[in-house]
Amino acid sequence: MSNLVEEFNSYRSKMNEKLLADNNLVIKRIFNLDTNAYAEGALNVKTKELLGLVASTVLRCDDCIKYHLETSYKEGISKEEMMEAMGIATLVGGTIVIPHLRRAYEFWEALEESGQ
C-alpha cells in the first residue's frame, strides 16, 4: 500500500479511536450519523460517495476528500467517474479548489498503486 494511503489511514484510525474513547455522546452520535448517511438507500453507495467527494472538495477538506476517494475506489468507481465528479466540484468550487484537485489526483494514483 502506498505510504500516502497508509499514513492517512493510520492517523485517521488512531485519532478516531482516541476521539471515540473520550466518550463524548455528541461526537459519537455525529460519527454514527456520518456512517449511516452513506449506507445504501434511495441513492446507492457509489452515488452518495461521489456526492460526498464533491461536497468535500467544494468545502476544501483534504481529509474528507481522501476518505471519499478511498471509499469510492473500494466501491468500484472508475477513475473517469471520479474525475467527472471532480470536474463538477471544480466548476462549483471555483479555481480555489484546484490545489485540492491536485492532491485528490495524487491520492487516487496512490490508491491505484496499492491495488486494494
N, C-alpha and C positions, 0 to 999 in steps of 0.2 A: 504494500500500500504506500502510496506517495506520502512523503513527510508532511506535505501541506494538509492532506486529508487526515492523516494520523494525528498530527498536532492539534488540529481543530477539534476532532472527536475526543481526544484525551482531555483537553482542557474543559470542553463543554461537559463531559461526563463528571469530571472531578468537581467542578463548580456547581453543577445541578445537584449532585449528592449533598454537598455542603449546604446549599440553599434549602433543600427539602428536609434535611436533618434538623435544621433550625426550628422546624415545626410551626411555621407561621401559616395559619389557616388561610389567609387571603392568598399568599403566594402559592400554596398547594392547590387551591381552587383555580387560580389562573392557569397553572401548569396543566391541570386536568381539563379545563375548558379548551385550552390550546390543542391538546391531544385529541379530544373528541370532535373538535371543529373540523379536523381534516380526515375524519372517518368517512367511509362510503355513505352516501345519502342520495338526495335528488341529483347532486353532482357527483361524478365519480372522483376517486382519489387523485388521478392524474390531473384533472381539471382544477381541483382545489389546490394542488401543489403549484400549478402554473399561476393561479391567481395569487397565491402566497408569494411566489417568486416576483411577480410584477409589483405587488404592493410593497414588498421588502426593498425592491430596487428603487422605487419612487421615494420611499421613506429613507433611503440611503443607509440601510442597516446591513453591513457586511456579514455579520454572524448569521443573520436571518437568511440572507441570500445563499450563503454556503449550506445552511441547513436545508433549504428548499431545493437547491441544486442536487444535493446528495439524495434526498428522498425522491426527487423527480427521476434521477438517474436509476435508482433502485426500482422505481415503478415502471421503467422501460421507456421513458420519454426519450425521444431521439435528440441528437444534437440540433437538428433542423427545427424541431418543435421548440426546444429551449431557446434557440436564437431568435425564432419568430416572436416568442413571448418577450424576450429581452429587447427586441426591436420596439415592441409596443411600450415597454417600460421606459425606454429611452425617449420615445416620442412624447409620452405623457410627462415624464420627469424632466425632460429638457437636457441640455448638454451637461448640466452639473452631475448627472448620473453616469457619464462616460467613464470616470475612474472606477466606478463600481462595476460597470460592464467589463472593463479590462480584467479586474480581479475575478469576476464571475467566469469569464472565459478561461482564465488560467486555472481556476479551481475545477472547472469541468474537464479540462485536459488532464489534471491530476486524477480525477475520478476514472477517466478512460484508461489512464496508465495503470491504475490499481486493479482494473479488471474485475471489480466487485460484482 
